[in-house]
Amino acid sequence: MENCLFCKIIVGDIPSAKVYEDDLCFAFKDINPQAPVHVLVIPKAHIESAAAVDGSNSSVVAHIFEVIPKIARELGLDGGFRVVSNVGDDGCQSVHHLHFHILGGAKLSETLG
């Protein structure tokens, strides 16, 4: 998508602190961290949100969920971590490109908001 912030990050038009990259996904540090470790994992293909996942793109999402624990291990999140994906405006999705937050590095609150 031409005006998508995350698509611009993927192609390098906007700088990011890359944590991981492969053919299907890209991970980088969140610029407004909500935990000591806060990384975003995004598909390279533009998928608007988790609500847009279907048979044509679910394999990419499955791949991301194989990558997430690898990233968490590399970041030392041995005590656990949280994975969050916001969907739509009411779900507080600020960038309309599917992304998963990996949060950890400390005991997280049991409340989500």
C-alpha positions as CSV (number, residue, x, y, z in Angstrom):
1,M,0.0,0.0,0.0
2,E,1.4,3.3,-1.1
3,N,0.7,5.3,2.1
4,C,1.1,2.5,4.6
5,L,3.7,3.4,7.3
6,F,4.7,-0.3,7.8
7,C,5.0,-0.9,4.1
8,K,7.4,2.1,3.9
9,I,9.4,0.6,6.8
10,I,9.7,-2.8,5.0
11,V,11.2,-1.2,1.9
12,G,13.5,1.1,3.9
13,D,11.9,4.4,3.1
14,I,11.4,4.9,6.9
15,P,14.2,3.8,9.2
16,S,13.6,1.3,12.0
17,A,15.5,-0.7,14.5
18,K,15.3,-4.1,12.8
19,V,15.3,-7.2,15.0
20,Y,14.5,-9.9,12.4
21,E,13.8,-10.2,8.7
22,D,13.1,-13.1,6.3
23,D,11.2,-13.4,3.0
24,L,7.8,-13.2,4.7
25,C,8.1,-11.0,7.7
26,F,9.9,-8.1,9.3
27,A,10.3,-7.3,13.0
28,F,11.5,-4.1,14.6
29,K,11.5,-2.2,17.9
30,D,8.4,-0.2,18.7
31,I,9.2,3.5,18.8
32,N,6.8,3.9,21.8
33,P,7.5,0.9,23.9
34,Q,4.9,-0.3,26.4
35,A,7.3,-2.8,28.1
36,P,11.1,-3.1,28.5
37,V,11.0,-5.3,25.3
38,H,8.5,-4.2,22.7
39,V,8.9,-5.5,19.2
40,L,6.5,-5.4,16.3
41,V,6.3,-8.3,13.8
42,I,4.7,-7.6,10.5
43,P,4.1,-9.5,7.3
44,K,5.8,-8.1,4.3
45,A,2.6,-8.5,2.3
46,H,0.1,-5.9,3.2
47,I,-2.7,-7.4,5.2
48,E,-4.9,-4.8,6.8
49,S,-5.6,-6.6,10.2
50,A,-6.3,-10.0,11.8
51,A,-9.8,-9.5,10.5
52,A,-8.5,-9.8,6.9
53,V,-6.7,-13.1,7.5
54,D,-8.1,-15.8,5.2
55,G,-7.1,-18.9,3.2
56,S,-5.0,-16.8,0.8
57,N,-2.7,-15.3,3.5
58,S,-3.1,-17.5,6.6
59,S,0.2,-19.3,5.9
60,V,2.0,-16.0,6.3
61,V,0.4,-15.6,9.7
62,A,1.3,-19.2,10.7
63,H,4.9,-18.4,9.7
64,I,4.9,-15.3,11.9
65,F,3.7,-17.4,14.8
66,E,6.7,-19.8,14.2
67,V,9.0,-16.8,14.2
68,I,7.7,-15.0,17.3
69,P,9.1,-17.6,19.8
70,K,12.5,-17.5,18.0
71,I,12.5,-13.7,18.4
72,A,11.4,-13.9,22.0
73,R,14.3,-16.4,22.8
74,E,16.8,-14.1,21.1
75,L,15.6,-11.2,23.1
76,G,15.9,-13.2,26.4
77,L,12.2,-13.4,27.2
78,D,12.7,-16.7,28.9
79,G,10.2,-15.8,31.7
80,G,7.4,-15.2,29.3
81,F,6.0,-12.6,27.0
82,R,2.7,-11.3,25.6
83,V,1.6,-11.2,21.9
84,V,-1.1,-8.7,21.0
85,S,-2.7,-7.7,17.8
86,N,-5.2,-4.8,17.7
87,V,-7.9,-4.8,15.1
88,G,-9.7,-1.8,13.7
89,D,-10.3,1.6,15.2
90,D,-12.3,0.4,18.2
91,G,-9.5,-2.1,18.9
92,C,-7.0,0.8,18.8
93,Q,-5.2,-0.3,15.7
94,S,-3.2,2.8,14.8
95,V,-1.5,1.4,11.7
96,H,-3.8,-0.6,9.4
97,H,-1.2,-3.2,8.5
98,L,-1.4,-6.5,10.4
99,H,1.1,-6.5,13.2
100,F,1.8,-8.4,16.3
101,H,3.3,-6.8,19.4
102,I,5.8,-8.9,21.4
103,L,5.9,-7.5,24.9
104,G,8.1,-8.6,27.8
105,G,11.2,-8.1,29.8
106,A,9.3,-7.6,33.1
107,K,6.3,-9.0,34.9
108,L,3.4,-7.6,32.8
109,S,0.1,-6.4,34.2
110,E,-2.8,-8.8,34.2
111,T,-5.1,-6.1,32.9
112,L,-5.1,-5.2,29.3
113,G,-6.1,-1.6,29.3
